[in-house]
Amino acid sequence: MLSLQDIGKEIQAARKFQNMKQAELAKFVGISRTTLSDLERGRISELGYVKISVLLAVLGLDLKIVPANSGRPTLEDLMDDNQGME
């Protein structure tokens, strides 16, 4: 599962890649530079969906919803595979 800390790291990487300063991005999105800094450093426990989605949109990023197992085998799949090897 993607955490807010993971999202913050991605935001920081995209911001730096685009040579954008924290103050510039924060002002554009309508949050404080301190809030953006805390997000990027994993020191914030909550930031609303709208603010996160605006941050991502400004940076050309998007969230994607996928099934939780993301194509990984389930326990049942592994057990079935193991039984076939016996």
Contacts in CASP RR format, 6 or more apart in sequence:
PFRMAT RR
TARGET T0000
AUTHOR 0000-0000-0000
METHOD contacts of the structure
MODEL  1
MLSLQDIGKEIQAARKFQNMKQAELAKFVGISRTTLSDLERGRISELGYV
KISVLLAVLGLDLKIVPANSGRPTLEDLMDDNQGME
1 68 0 8 1.000
2 63 0 8 1.000
4 39 0 8 1.000
4 42 0 8 1.000
4 44 0 8 1.000
4 45 0 8 1.000
4 46 0 8 1.000
4 47 0 8 1.000
5 42 0 8 1.000
7 39 0 8 1.000
7 52 0 8 1.000
7 56 0 8 1.000
8 39 0 8 1.000
8 40 0 8 1.000
8 42 0 8 1.000
9 40 0 8 1.000
9 42 0 8 1.000
10 61 0 8 1.000
11 36 0 8 1.000
11 39 0 8 1.000
11 40 0 8 1.000
11 55 0 8 1.000
11 56 0 8 1.000
11 59 0 8 1.000
11 61 0 8 1.000
12 40 0 8 1.000
14 59 0 8 1.000
14 60 0 8 1.000
14 61 0 8 1.000
15 22 0 8 1.000
15 25 0 8 1.000
15 40 0 8 1.000
15 59 0 8 1.000
18 59 0 8 1.000
20 59 0 8 1.000
22 33 0 8 1.000
22 36 0 8 1.000
22 37 0 8 1.000
22 40 0 8 1.000
23 33 0 8 1.000
25 36 0 8 1.000
25 55 0 8 1.000
25 58 0 8 1.000
25 59 0 8 1.000
26 32 0 8 1.000
26 33 0 8 1.000
26 35 0 8 1.000
26 36 0 8 1.000
27 33 0 8 1.000
28 58 0 8 1.000
29 36 0 8 1.000
29 51 0 8 1.000
29 54 0 8 1.000
29 55 0 8 1.000
29 58 0 8 1.000
30 51 0 8 1.000
31 47 0 8 1.000
31 51 0 8 1.000
31 55 0 8 1.000
35 44 0 8 1.000
35 47 0 8 1.000
36 55 0 8 1.000
38 44 0 8 1.000
39 47 0 8 1.000
39 55 0 8 1.000
52 63 0 8 1.000
53 63 0 8 1.000
56 62 0 8 1.000
56 63 0 8 1.000
73 81 0 8 1.000
END
